Structure formats: structure tokens, C-alpha cells
């Protein structure tokens, strides 16, 4: 590997001091003069008709400045792509927690008190709470007027609860099953879960008298927010500016508009800035969780363990609305099998309206659910064939020149090397103690695409400035940008300052999502730094009569091949001011390379209680050049811990459509006592999708965690667990049903 000066070396977070000292600005902290607080009244029913709304008592509360109901926003719909979500419920409510009215008042307490005085008369309906039931022909259509909605990628021919369906694959599945000696079928289920970020969704909107709107929001895709907000309230995008704030955790979820349209309309009505902040009960009870899912899997194999065909049907419970998904469907479903060579495969996905809480994006959207089913099922196929799962994988692993089951062709396929690295680091083939088990799972995930801009500014006797439109939710992107600029310019990373643009500064930015920041934004920063350096070299050459090709830069000085040198500061001053360069990156489609991961879980199962203790977890990753080892390892560890929670304990429980786990005391996240010994092995590739051959790491460490743990439980007990989370109660029930 090339020995870089800055790239590949540990670097502390550029925004770390602001966050640790409390000076970092979040949307909650923004409070322009005259700011009002707004609160929403939410439906207690998952399905009901609204017969009457009486706001007279709320309006009379001292300090109340405005009250909105569905009648005030009739016809206004919002959504990231599919616009099916009313700003306030109109005529019907479609999930428990849907907003019915909103109040703006002088303070939060007054707004909440007034909300409690609004009277609503409901006529309850029988809710549809099971996705399979809702998908059946003849089921009550939850959105009978859906043909008027905009944004569906593949609208159904007539109103239906199945609002999106698609299939993809390779080969002839029927022929593949005919070729098989054995055909195995299973059904898997995943519960609903929440990102559980510590900063709840919050926003401040101030609409000026001239119609110019200023927005501060805990949202990582500011241009997407601006567009969705403009459509929801009926104004031009250019009349809205989204200002940068820190985003306090996201995990894929903070992309869709939530309260911003209501805050906008309340600001217009009152002539004052309006702040809306969801509390923890609202977040858990009315946020946008990871979808619950049912997956039916069927695989054909020969007697010697070669896969001939695979069919996977996936039903995602999208809840009452589709508008909280950036693409109107889950984008990751087509990436759940890229580590396998299966010549005949078909994957079918169905997104279904129900009267549950609407689902949104969360780290690995659709991939986590699909990978659990795929990797658990194929592990079970191996065991039914009485083959070691490792041997089965080696026989069917994707290799160079082979197409994935999604009919994709990647260069430099490192699946086998990554799997063997995980096996070696974990001690998979070694002896096991009684009551313990080892489980393997794999995945592969290419980085997403998008568009971004950057600018690098060189100033005399001041830090280098990198400007970016990225609203970073804690992933370490700003440090990576600083490192790349420092590497190009030949300076220390500590002498680079990262500043964030608002939405007025550049035409567009795709925002953070889909593990794409490294692939999408890093090239823009690299190009901007190169442009700034070239402009500096050109200026120095012109000022000193040097040949520009002989000019180099290092440590704030410009030198020629004769050993003569001048300071940056003198060149910049002589040039009349700052010297800068701009970069633009637009990457679309599938990248040439993907990133493989293989993970091994070691568990101990108490068969008297069903308790699963995770003893050790090993992750092996196919990586390019690691820009910042600290951040890279942090992404791996964080994703693994999130996967542990998803696998073993986290679930948004509901009762008749109402979320019952409404605090973090009930919705149990992993803590330090739940985290086992974590091991990491890195397999270095020579190519990647970003400058310096870097690869994405954000989501891929999460995808195999749950199936690896489930496969380890199977190894320890002989019991195949088919529903997440793998709680002690479920494990004990399965053990008691185990055949003697």
C-alpha cells in the first residue's frame, strides 16, 4: 500500500471539541427572537374516521397564537418521494400517532396544554395490522384515492394495499428447481425497530415577510428536505434556505420531512419563528422505524451441495403511509445475495399499506431483513444436507467473473479471502465448549451514488478551509475531508478547517445516505483541493518566473526544482487575496467494486432459560485504502453493536396497532454489558470506488450480524430461530418444541 503522509493515519474528529464542550449547534438550540413552540395532537386509534374537531377551548388558552386542523391544510400532502401523507389527518386516521391538529404558543408547556383541550370525535374502524392479510385480494383498501398521489415508482393498476412490487434476478428459476435433488423452504420474520438516536427530530422554521423561509432541522439531506417542504406548502424551492446544524445521530432515518411543513404554515400564520421538537414518546410511538417483514424463502440444491435455484418473497409492512421512504420503497433489497453464486434466482418484494406505524429508512433498509432470511436459510440448507456451513459456502461463494444473483458483475471479487480471514481470526474450525456455537454470515454492499460539491480555500497565515454541503450525522466525514485536503496540499490535518454551506451555496447535494459519502463527496473535496493547489502553484510560478511543472508544495511552502522556496502566505498576499478551487462530483449507477464482509458469532445458550450470551464477534472486511483507521473501526464497531441489538433485544412492540415500548427503558438498547469481545480482520483490495481506492464501510458491518447470531444458536442447540429479535423467551419456546 502507498505510504501516504495523512491518509491512512489516525486522526481525531474535527468537530470533536465543539461536541464535547457543548458548543456544537443543533436544531434544538436555534431560537430566533420571538420563537413560538408548536405541539401536535395525535390520534389514539390506528384506523378511524374523524367526525368532528373542536378547537374552541384550545384557541382560548392565553399564549396560544395559532391552531391548525386538517381543514386548514386540506389537500396538502407531504413525502420524500411518494406524496401520500397529509400534513394533518383529513377525514380519516391511518395509524395510532398520526397528527390531527397542531398548536403554536408562547412556550412548550402552553402548547402542550392547549393540545390537550382539543376535542376530536372519532368513529373507529377495524384496523389492518398484518401485512399478509392487507396484501390479500379483497382486503379493505387503506388508501382508496391513491391513484391521485404523486411519486410512486411503479403504481399498481388500481388502488391496492400493495403499493409497490418488483422482482429481479438471473437465469430460469423453474429450470433450476427442476435440476435440484432437494428443495427446502422456510419463512422468516423480523420485528419493527427504531434507530434510537439521542437527538429527537426537531426543527425551527422562520418565514420572513417577503416569503423567504429559513429552516434549521435535524435532517441530513437538506436539499431533499427543501424540495419536499416546498412541494408540501406550495412554494418554490428557491424561497427556502436550509441552514447547517449538527445532526445528533441518524442511522439512515433523518431524511424525510416530519414537522417542517406544519412549522412553516404556523410561522406564516403567526409571523414568528416556530420550533417543533418530538419528545421520546413521540419518537418511539410516531417516528419512522425499520420495517417489520415476512420473508418466504425456497432453495434448490444438488445432493453434493450446489445451489441450483433460489426464490425469495419479501413482504414489508410499510404502515399507514409510504412518504417517509426516500425512494418510495426500500432500496437495499436488491443487495442481499451478492456474496453468492446462484445461477437461477428470483427476488420478489412487496410493500404493503397497513394501519401500523409508517416505516422509513434505517441503516441497511431492506437489506438487514432480507439478509437475515437469506443467510439463515442457506445455513439451514447446509445443515439439512449434513454439510458444514463453511464447506457449503465455499462451494457456492461468488468468485471473479461470476454474476451475482441480481445479475451484477463486480471487479476484484474478494469474497473468498474475506470469508477465510473471518474463519481464521474467529477460530471457527477449532474446538467448542458444550453449550456454545459458532455461526457464519456474509454480505456484500456497493456504495450508492449521488452528487456533491466542495471548495478549498487557501488564505495567508490562516487555516485551509474546506467547504462542503454535507450535513454530517456523526460518521466522521468532515475529518475524512480534512485528511484528503491535507494530503493533497501537503499540510497537517490540524491546519484544515471544515465549514458547511447552506442550501443557497450550491445547486444541489444528494446528502448522506446509502454508504455513499466516500464515493460521492470525497471526489469533490479531492478535486477542489487539487484545483486550489494548482492555482497556488500557478501563482507562485508566475510571481517568481518558475516553470509551473517544477513547482511543489509542502508544509506551507512552495519550492522549485532548484531548491528555491517561498511561503504560501507570500504567494497568496502577492496574488491579492485567498486562492481557491472548486470540485464537483456526480456518480451514478452501480460502482465497479463492492465491499464484502464475513462475520462469525460465538454464543453460549442456557437451555434452562433460553438466554443467549454473545461471547465473541468477528468481522472481516474487504477494504480499499482506509482513510482514517479510528473512524473506520468506529463504524464497524458501531454497526456490529446496532446489529446485536436488532438480533437479540430491540423491538417496537404494539398492542392493537399502538406502540407500547414508549421509552428507552422499555425499548431496550444494548449497553456495555451486552457487548462481547469484538475482533476485526481487514482484507486489503487494490481498487475502490473513491480517491485513494477507498471503499464504503457505513452499512456493510451491520448486515450479517443477526443471521450470524441465529446461525450460532442453531449450532449450539440444533434449533433454527426464524423470528427477530432472538429473545430468551423465543429461544426457550423453540428449545422446548425441539424434536427429541
Secondary structure, 3 states (H helix, E strand, C coil): CCCCCCCCCCCCCCCHHHHHHCCCCEHHHCCCCCCEEEEEEECCCCCEEEEEEECHHHHCCCCEEEEEEHHHHCCCEECCCCECEECCCCCEECCCCCEEEEEEECCHHHHHHHHCCCEEEEEECCCCCCHHHHHCCCCCCCCCCHHHCECCCCCCCCCCCEEEEEEEEECCHHHHHHHCCEEEEEEEEECCECCCCCCCCEEEEEECCCCCEEEEECCCCHHHHHHHHHHHHCCCHHHEEEECCECCCCCCCCCCCCCHHHHHHHHHHHCCCEEEECCHHHHHHHCCEECEEEEEEEEEECCCCCEEEEEEEEEEEEECCCCCCCCCCCHHHHHCCCCECCCCEEEEEEEEECCCCCECCCCCCCHHHHHHHHHHHHHHHHHHCCCCHHHHHHHHECCCCCCCCCCCCCCCCCHHHHHHHHHHHHCCCCCCCCCEEEEEEEEEECCCCEEEEEEEEECCCCCEEEEECCCCCCCCHHHHHHHHHHHHHCCCHHHEEEEECCCCCCCCCCCCCCCCHHHHCHHHHHHHHHHHHHHHHHHHHHHHCCCHHHCEEECCEEECCCCCEEEHHHHHHHCCCCEEEEEEEEECCCCCCCEEEEEEEEEEECCCCCCEEEEEEEEEEEECCCCCHHHHHHHHHHHHHHHHHHHHCCCCCEECCEECCCCCCCCCCCCHHHCCEEEEEEEECCCCCEHHHECCCCCHHHHCHHHHHHHHHHHHHCCCCCEECCCHHHHHHHHHCCCC
